[in-house]
């Protein structure tokens, strides 16, 4: 293994060790529960807002239809009062239009009723999530002292590994280190060994010329995941 890769691999080991210790301390069950309940509560509140907006829109539509029905009824009353035989067809057309509008009005009322039920059900969900979220928060607060105690106990180990990592950073090839840091930001373990001409990270097969270059240079870049693939 060439020296730059050996140095970078040692750096990665220290870097991942820091991540592991921090994750172990910060991924407490109480913290996860509190965050999950908070997210559920927020989603329920957003859903309620959407349902109320739909209901309000349906109510406006119903008011519009009701206004049009009232106007048509007034016209029908005028036509009936005049009782003009030549207007019989016009009156029939008007009455048909009123019936259509009444049917639309009924549908609008049914939609509003359904939306009202959904809003009521959503209110119940919000209340349930609110209670659960409060309980989760209280449980988290009750364990906060223990969590902080664990964090404080782990701090010397974290600082020790960080110091080792920072010390190793000074030995790195600048181009390789930059590549490493870019991959790490994308939540990828940056380095992986080549195994049977495959990337040890994503397990994709590598072209023959890439394998040849890796054998010559000591490492290559995986064309699939971008990892720094090294020859052990």
N, C-alpha and C positions, 0 to 999 in steps of 0.2 A: 504494500500500500504506500503510495507516494506521501511525502511529508505534508503538503497542504491539505489533503483529504484526511490524513490522520489527525491533524490539528482541528479541522472542522468537525470531525466525528466526536472528538473529545468535548468540543464546545457544545455540540448538540446534546450529548449525554448530560452535561451540566444544566443546559437550558431546559431540557425536558424534565429534569429532576426538580428544578424550581417550580415548573408548572404543576407537577404531580403533587408536591407538598401543599401548594396554595389551593389547588382544586380540592384536595382531601379536607382541608380545614373549612373552606368556604361552601362546600356542597352539603351542608347539613340538611337533614330531613325537614327540620322546622322551617328553614329558609325556603326550601323548594315548595313546601305546602302553602306557605304564606303567599309566595309569588303566583302559584297556580290559582289560588282562590281569588287573588286580586285580578288576574286576567279574566277569569270567568265572570266576575262581577262587572268589570268594564265592558265585556262583550254583551252582557245582558242589558246594561244601560244603553249601549249603542243600538241594540235591536229594538228596545222600547222606543227610542227616538224615531227610528225608521217607521215603526208601526203607527205611531201617533201622527207622523207626517202623512202617511197613506190615508189614515182615517180623516184627517183634516181636509185632504184633497177630495176625498169621496163626499164629504159633507158639503163642500163648495159646489161640487157637481150636482148633488141632489138639490141644493138651493136653486141652482140655475135651471134645472129641469122643472122644478116646482113653479118657478116664475113663468116659464114658457107655457106650462099647463094652464096656469091662471089666465094668461092672456088669451089662449085659445078658447077657454071656457067663456070668457067675456064675449069674444067674437061669435061663438055659437049661440049665446043668449040673445045677442042682437039679431042674428039671422032668424032665430025662432020667433022673436017678437014681430019681425017684419012679415014672416010667414009667406014669403014670395015664392010661388011655384017654380019660377024660372031659376031660383037659387037653390033648388033641392039638391042638385048634384054638388054644388059648392059646399052646402051644409054637410052632406054625407062625407065629402072629402075632409072637411074640417073635423068631423066627429072621429073619423078614422085616425087622423093625425093626433087627436087628443088621446085616443086609446093607446096608440104607440107610445106617446109620451108618458102615459100613466104606467105602462109596462116598464119603461126605462126607469121611471121613478121608483117602482117597486124593487127593481134589481139594485138600484143605488142604495135603497134602504137596507136590503139584505146584505149588501157588501159592508155597509157601515156597521151593521149588527155583528157580522163576522169579525171585523177589525176590532170592534169593542171587546169581543171575547178574547181575541189574541192579546190585546193590550192588558186585559185583566190577568190572563195567564202569565204574561211577561212580568207584570208587577209582582206576582207571586214568586216567580223565579228570581227576580231582583232581590226581593226580601230574603229568600232562602240563601242566595249567594252572599248577600250582605251579612247575614248572621254567620255563615260559614267563614267568610273573609275576616270578620271581627274575631271569631274564635281562633282562626289560624294566626292572626296578628298577635292575639293575646298569648297563644302558645309560643310564638316566636320570641316575644318580649320576655316570657318567663324563662326561656332558654338562652337569652341574649348574653347573660353573665357567663354562662358556661361556654358559649361560643367564643366570646372575647378571651376567656381564659385559655381555650384551646389555641386560639390565634396567637396569643402572647407566648404560649409555651413553644409553639412552632417557629416563632420569629427568629430565634438564634440559628436554627437549622436553615431557614430560608435565606437569611443574610449570609451565612457561611457558603451556601451553594452559589448564591449570587456573586459573592466575591470571587469565587473560583471561576465562575463563568466569565466575569469581567476581566479577570486576569488572562484567561485563555483567548479572549477577544483580541487582545493586542498581538497575538501570534498569527492571526488569520490573514489569508490572501484577500485583499479588499474586494476584488470582483466576486470571489466565491462567497464571501460574507454578505455582500449586497444581495446576491441571488438567494442565499439562505434566508435572509430577513424578509425578502419579498414573498417567498413561499410560506414562511411562518405567518405572515399577516393574513394569508388566504386560508388559514387553518389547516395547513398541510404539514405533516412531519417532513422536513425538507430533504433528508438524506435516506437512502435505502441501498442495500447491497444488490448486486446483480446475481440472480440465481437461475441457473439453466437458461441463460440468455434472456431472462425476463427481469422486468423491474420488480424489485422486492417490495415496492410500495403498492402499485396498482396491479401487479402481476401480468401486465401486458407483455407479449413477446416483442423483442427488439430486432430491427433489421440487421442483417449481417454486417453491413458497413458501419453501423453504429456500435455494434459489439466490437468490431475490429478497432475502431477509434478509441473505445473505452479501454481495451487491452493495451493500446499503445500509450494513451495519455493518463491512464489510471482512473478515469471517470468519464461520464458523459451525462447528457440531459435526456430524461425520458420524454419522448415525443408525445406521449399520451397525457401524463400528469404533471410534467415539468420538474420532477424531482431530480436531485443530484444523485445519480446512480454510480456507485463506486465498485471497484474490483477489490475483493478482500485478499 
